[in-house]
């Protein structure tokens, strides 16, 4: 099974799972660390859940670095992996990551959960804040009354102040709200479709 087929099957499964939830937005090729790394899919609703895909045609060379980068940002992460790489991939990911095996029967792709994703206990609030655009970061800083001296500073200073002074809950809520509001953002694949 190649990447395109795995991605399509995963997106269909996610769409079915979140059917009818207007608060859920699915992002395709979601950038973290200002675009230096991209996770295949991200689900934004009451949490930020990353989905990394590794088809049978992929290699696992980049997975250790992806683990480091993605683990700084997401509340939960699930690795969806073809049978060929399943054993090796599970040895690379942290215990709190979920693992879903994709297998093919009669030309159709099915999924089996090896383990469910757990809550990330080591999220980096500065990396989370860096998902915000400058104006979004300034809005939160101003709403919290902690924007003094930052209006002309680089974005990194805004993110650092938010990480230091905003509560984790308030920051995470603001990030998710901003991401869901980016309806015309180029990285948004779509709101999940809710047809008959």
C-alpha positions, 0 to 999 in steps of 0.5 A: 500500500502506497502513501496516497492510498494510506492517506485517503483511507485514513482521511475517510476513517477520520471523516467517518469518526468525526461525522457531524462534529462542526468543531472538528477541522482536519488539516493536511500537511500541518506545519510545526516549528515554522514549517521546518517539520510537517505532520501528515494530518492534524485534527483540531477540536477539543484537542490537537491530535496529530496523525503521522502516516508511514506506508509500506513504501516509506522508510523510517529514517526521519521518524526519530526526528519527527517524534521529537518535533511533533511531541513538542506540540500535540496533545496526542499523536497516532502513528498509522503504519503499514504492516511492513514497518509496524514492529520497527516503528513501534520501537521508535515512538514514545509510549504515549503515542498511539499506533494503528496498523493499516493492512490490506485485504481484497484491495481494501485498507483496514485499520487495527489499533495496537495502542491508543494515544494518551495525553502528552505530558511534556508539551512545550508551551513555547512550541505550541504558542509558535503555531499562532500568527503574530496577530493571534499571539498579540491578541492573547497577550493583550487580552491577558494584559501582558503585551507591554513592550512586545509590539515591536519585538520578534515573534519569538519574544511573543511566544516566550511571553505566552509560554511564561505567563499564560496558563497552559489551558488558556494558551491551548484553547486560544491556539485551537480556536485560532486554528479552527478559524482559519477557514481560508488558510492554505493548509486547511484541507477542509472542515470534515464533510457531513453529507448523507 
